[in-house]
Amino acid sequence: MSVTIEKPDKPATAPEAARSARSLVDAVFRAREISIAGALVLLVLFTWIAEPRFLDDQGIKDLLLNAAILVLLAVGQSVVVITRNIDLSVGSVVGLSAFACGKFVSGTDHGALTVLALGLLVGAGCGIVSGALVSFGRVPALVVTLGMLYIIQGVDYWWAQGEQINAADVPESVLDLGSGSVLGIPYLPLIAFVVLAGTAYVLRTYRGGRELYAIGSSPEAARLAGVPIRRRVLAAYVFSGAVSGFGGALWLARFGTVVADNAHGWELTVVSAVVVGGVAIVGGTGTVWGAALGALLLTTIGSALAVLKVDSFWQDAIAGALLLAAISVDRIVRVRMTRALRKRSTR
């Protein structure tokens, strides 16, 4: 007679536990993004029912154009917030870049690529200053970027001296970038999508991108693991600045007319879009796809309120309410995830 002795199940190994934790986190944030997309669809349907012209050809183009620059800024801001930092200077960088590009091309025949390159350089320069102070100077990001906001605005106002760049002075090739389209889709949303997809791919695929998440999750653990924290944080700020400067160049192409205070006050709108989109304000979690959905949701709310003839004051009120709700939900989700991960690790 033989006796079969059953061996107890082996506890999950560290790699298996890590994969389990990552799958749980991914599932949670996919659900967040799906819920944002669902809210966006419901908002569009409700507004379309109330005003059918909201989704005609011109209405759809306006929605995409209005969201394009904000989506770009949200992508750049997301990369910074993921590292447990923040960049409050993005709106002022857009304004400075737009005016610099307008001043550079005014009355000339410079092409669109030259304008875009100049915008990138202006923004990257601002990002280098902020990133160096935060990463190497160890000055709190809130203090640095708030100071940069006022410095850049001051430089912009001093430079402009009340001057306005008019669309008549901007080369036609630059204006075509803001008004042209391919297969009926405007250039600006296509550019925003390419930047969005490329950033998402780098963050998810490349080691440097994953290290940004590691820094945001636990800076001390990332340091012990050999992650070059200072260089990565500096790179995040340079990227955010470059994207903001790029957005300033697109602002010139989109509107033609620029003044010193373009994009004034966009800083909090960008942060709201990022947080509403599921990027945790304390860093380490979230995706640029979610941030882009948050930006699209906020701009669609503004367009819907205008179509429904609701006071524009409510747009800021709704954005603030969404920001508070997103932070509250993020806190609840984090607590529950921590409990779930602890239970899985003890099994």
VOGU-3710 file (C-alpha; in Angstrom, 3 decimals, decimal comma):
1> msvtiekpdk> 0,000/0,000/0,000  1,426/3,317/-1,016  0,814/6,618/0,667  0,879/9,864/-1,328  2,107/12,865/0,571  1,005/16,183/-0,853  3,574/18,943/-0,728  2,368/22,318/0,491  2,141/25,065/-2,125  5,287/27,132/-2,398
11> patapeaars> 4,956/30,790/-1,560  5,181/33,164/-4,493  8,710/34,178/-5,358  9,779/37,827/-5,366  9,566/38,190/-9,177  6,119/36,597/-9,167  4,959/38,941/-6,416  6,347/41,922/-8,316  4,563/40,861/-11,495  1,346/40,399/-9,528
21> arslvdavfr> 1,695/43,862/-8,008  2,343/45,441/-11,416  -0,658/43,688/-12,946  -2,884/44,971/-10,137  -1,601/48,535/-10,554  -2,031/48,376/-14,341  -5,568/47,063/-13,952  -6,517/49,862/-11,559  -5,211/52,622/-13,800  -6,705/51,089/-16,929
31> areisiagal> -10,030/51,240/-15,096  -9,372/54,908/-14,250  -8,684/55,748/-17,875  -11,734/53,835/-19,064  -13,928/55,715/-16,592  -12,546/59,067/-17,837  -13,197/58,028/-21,441  -16,732/56,999/-20,465  -17,384/60,355/-18,809  -16,075/62,101/-21,921
41> vllvlftwia> -18,380/60,099/-24,188  -21,396/60,844/-21,974  -20,576/64,558/-21,947  -20,269/64,673/-25,733  -23,516/62,731/-26,223  -25,440/64,942/-23,792  -24,189/68,128/-25,466  -24,861/66,726/-28,943  -28,455/65,907/-27,972  -28,929/69,438/-26,662
51> eprflddqgi> -27,161/71,022/-29,651  -26,693/68,771/-32,737  -24,221/71,202/-34,305  -21,764/70,331/-31,530  -20,612/67,276/-33,514  -20,704/68,606/-37,052  -17,449/68,672/-39,037  -16,389/72,081/-37,762  -17,390/71,240/-34,204  -15,208/68,119/-34,148
61> kdlllnaail> -12,265/70,038/-35,613  -12,664/72,737/-32,965  -12,690/70,127/-30,193  -9,468/68,578/-31,481  -7,738/71,919/-32,053  -8,727/73,271/-28,635  -7,332/70,187/-26,910  -4,107/69,743/-28,901  -1,840/72,204/-27,062  -3,239/71,319/-23,628
71> vllavgqsvv> -2,624/67,636/-24,368  1,010/68,428/-25,200  1,475/70,332/-21,944  -0,224/67,540/-19,991  2,188/64,996/-21,482  5,199/67,036/-20,408  3,735/67,721/-16,963  2,975/64,021/-16,470  6,618/63,068/-16,909  7,563/65,541/-14,154
81> vitrnidlsv> 4,726/64,582/-11,790  5,568/60,885/-12,158  8,938/61,683/-10,535  7,148/63,203/-7,502  7,750/66,789/-8,681  5,726/69,513/-10,365  6,253/72,212/-12,997  4,177/75,367/-12,507  6,005/77,315/-15,206  4,540/75,569/-18,265
91> gsvvglsafa> 2,013/78,292/-19,100  4,584/81,084/-18,887  6,987/79,051/-21,049  4,259/78,755/-23,688  3,747/82,525/-23,599  7,469/83,297/-23,845  8,004/80,780/-26,634  5,004/82,023/-28,621  6,174/85,628/-28,425  9,807/84,713/-29,160
101> cgkfvsgtdh> 8,785/82,709/-32,212  6,439/85,466/-33,368  9,127/88,105/-32,964  11,625/85,930/-34,827  9,434/85,265/-37,878  7,605/88,598/-38,017  8,021/90,073/-41,472  10,248/87,205/-42,670  9,794/84,064/-44,747  11,066/81,551/-42,168
111> galtvlalgl> 9,470/78,127/-42,415  7,432/76,176/-39,882  10,298/73,833/-38,984  12,477/76,786/-37,975  9,705/78,080/-35,711  9,210/74,677/-34,094  12,954/74,290/-33,513  13,138/77,732/-31,893  10,203/76,894/-29,641  11,911/73,676/-28,555
121> lvgagcgivs> 15,143/75,528/-27,742  13,411/78,253/-25,723  11,415/75,708/-23,735  14,361/73,373/-23,189  16,433/76,293/-21,890  13,771/77,104/-19,298  13,524/73,411/-18,401  17,280/73,155/-17,850  17,194/76,016/-15,320  14,245/74,559/-13,389
131> galvsfgrvp> 15,571/71,011/-13,543  19,072/71,966/-12,400  17,745/73,868/-9,386  15,423/71,012/-8,404  17,741/68,063/-9,044  21,202/69,425/-8,274  20,310/72,432/-6,112  17,798/70,377/-4,111  15,385/73,312/-3,991  11,715/72,240/-3,658
141> alvvtlgmly> 10,053/71,952/-7,063  7,070/74,071/-6,001  9,364/76,983/-5,048  11,570/76,710/-8,130  8,827/76,472/-10,735  6,653/79,129/-9,075  9,670/81,448/-9,115  10,353/80,550/-12,750  6,727/81,330/-13,586  7,083/84,906/-12,342
151> iiqgvdywwa> 10,584/85,365/-13,795  9,539/84,192/-17,257  6,394/86,319/-17,163  8,460/89,340/-16,151  10,957/88,754/-18,959  8,117/88,306/-21,429  6,367/91,550/-20,394  9,670/93,470/-20,386  10,513/92,179/-23,846  7,067/92,758/-25,335
161> qgeqinaadv> 6,563/96,290/-23,959  2,903/95,994/-24,910  3,723/94,909/-28,477  1,433/92,509/-30,307  2,472/90,161/-33,099  -0,267/90,085/-35,728  -1,155/87,230/-38,032  -0,476/89,478/-41,048  3,205/89,557/-40,053  3,546/85,773/-39,658
171> pesvldlgsg> 4,670/83,720/-42,695  1,960/81,786/-44,451  3,796/78,477/-43,997  3,610/78,887/-40,209  -0,095/79,751/-40,257  -0,755/76,763/-42,531  0,581/74,507/-39,779  -2,145/75,757/-37,467  -4,993/75,707/-39,973  -4,029/72,897/-42,363
181> svlgipylpl> -5,127/69,277/-42,230  -4,495/65,857/-43,733  -7,451/63,607/-44,608  -9,655/66,100/-42,808  -7,699/65,866/-39,531  -5,931/69,087/-38,445  -2,144/68,991/-38,135  -2,067/70,065/-34,487  -3,970/67,076/-33,051  -1,862/64,736/-35,200
191> iafvvlagta> 1,341/66,300/-33,832  0,008/66,035/-30,280  -0,846/62,371/-30,824  2,619/61,561/-32,165  4,266/63,195/-29,124  1,808/61,429/-26,826  2,348/57,982/-28,356  6,123/58,390/-28,476  6,291/59,461/-24,827  4,041/56,614/-23,722
201> yvlrtyrggr> 6,219/54,116/-25,571  9,440/55,431/-24,013  7,983/55,461/-20,493  6,735/51,903/-20,791  9,523/50,313/-22,817  12,850/51,937/-22,056  14,776/51,632/-18,823  15,031/55,392/-18,393  11,256/55,686/-18,567  10,699/52,970/-15,971
211> elyaigsspe> 13,258/54,633/-13,712  11,104/57,761/-13,607  8,330/55,666/-12,066  10,808/54,146/-9,623  11,896/57,612/-8,499  8,299/58,675/-7,936  7,385/55,487/-6,078  10,343/55,588/-3,670  13,311/57,918/-4,217  15,344/56,167/-1,523
221> aarlagvpir> 14,769/52,713/-3,032  15,594/54,081/-6,496  18,853/55,527/-5,164  19,817/52,224/-3,559  19,047/50,469/-6,864  21,551/52,706/-8,654  19,074/54,922/-10,493  20,712/58,265/-11,465  17,978/60,317/-9,795  19,401/63,769/-10,456
231> rrvlaayvfs> 19,964/63,157/-14,156  16,527/61,611/-14,593  14,731/64,475/-12,825  16,717/67,008/-14,863  15,750/65,151/-18,055  12,080/65,208/-17,009  12,151/68,993/-16,580  14,005/69,538/-19,846  11,396/67,412/-21,617  8,527/69,310/-19,974
241> gavsgfggal> 10,104/72,637/-20,906  10,803/71,538/-24,474  7,227/70,332/-24,928  5,909/73,618/-23,488  8,144/75,617/-25,831  6,969/73,444/-28,708  3,407/74,206/-27,619  4,222/77,921/-27,747  5,331/77,592/-31,366  2,095/75,757/-32,153
251> wlarfgtvva> 0,175/78,504/-30,329  1,619/81,026/-32,802  0,671/78,774/-35,712  -2,835/78,231/-34,336  -3,794/81,823/-33,504  -1,345/83,971/-35,455  -1,754/86,857/-33,042  0,328/86,670/-29,849  0,895/88,963/-26,869  2,964/88,721/-23,703
261> dnahgweltv> 0,340/86,991/-21,555  -0,609/84,103/-23,839  -1,503/80,921/-21,897  -1,618/82,952/-18,676  -3,077/80,804/-15,888  -2,742/77,533/-17,791  -0,478/76,070/-15,113  -3,303/74,914/-12,857  -5,370/73,750/-15,830  -2,499/71,506/-16,916
271> vsavvvggva> -2,033/70,133/-13,392  -5,792/69,506/-13,165  -5,748/67,617/-16,481  -2,862/65,438/-15,303  -4,377/64,598/-11,921  -7,898/64,100/-13,294  -6,297/61,783/-15,864  -5,042/59,483/-13,114  -1,418/60,565/-12,655  -0,866/60,530/-8,886
281> ivggtgtvwg> 0,212/63,921/-7,552  2,590/62,087/-5,177  4,317/60,407/-8,137  5,039/56,877/-9,226  1,801/55,981/-10,996  -0,310/57,023/-13,960  0,113/57,245/-17,718  0,357/59,998/-20,290  -2,678/58,469/-22,018  -4,751/59,201/-18,931
291> aalgallltt> -3,352/62,735/-18,728  -4,298/63,309/-22,373  -7,829/62,078/-21,666  -7,981/64,467/-18,706  -6,928/67,364/-20,951  -9,485/66,389/-23,583  -12,188/66,143/-20,906  -11,456/69,620/-19,527  -11,395/71,292/-22,945  -14,580/69,478/-23,947
301> igsalavlkv> -16,277/70,713/-20,780  -15,322/74,269/-21,762  -16,652/73,806/-25,290  -19,855/72,165/-24,043  -20,537/74,993/-21,586  -20,045/77,550/-24,352  -22,430/75,681/-26,660  -25,009/75,348/-23,873  -24,555/79,075/-23,089  -23,450/78,464/-19,512
311> dsfwqdaiag> -21,328/81,096/-17,753  -17,617/80,411/-18,310  -17,098/80,800/-14,539  -18,443/77,288/-14,127  -15,634/75,858/-16,216  -13,088/76,762/-13,527  -15,452/75,595/-10,797  -15,955/72,225/-12,492  -12,223/71,839/-13,107  -11,571/72,498/-9,411
321> alllaaisvd> -14,236/70,015/-8,351  -12,808/67,370/-10,681  -9,321/68,006/-9,278  -10,490/67,520/-5,690  -12,467/64,419/-6,656  -9,480/62,950/-8,513  -7,126/63,500/-5,568  -9,662/61,964/-3,174  -10,198/58,954/-5,411  -6,456/58,569/-5,836
331> rivrvrmtra> -5,990/58,480/-2,073  -8,733/55,882/-1,613  -7,332/53,745/-4,433  -3,828/53,898/-2,970  -5,008/52,764/0,461  -6,967/49,855/-0,989  -4,137/48,852/-3,304  -1,694/48,846/-0,404  -3,989/46,536/1,560  -4,487/44,234/-1,438
341> lrkrstr> -0,759/44,002/-2,105  -0,047/43,224/1,529  -2,591/40,409/1,477  -1,064/38,960/-1,682  2,458/39,104/-0,259  1,419/37,205/2,899  -0,210/34,345/1,017
//
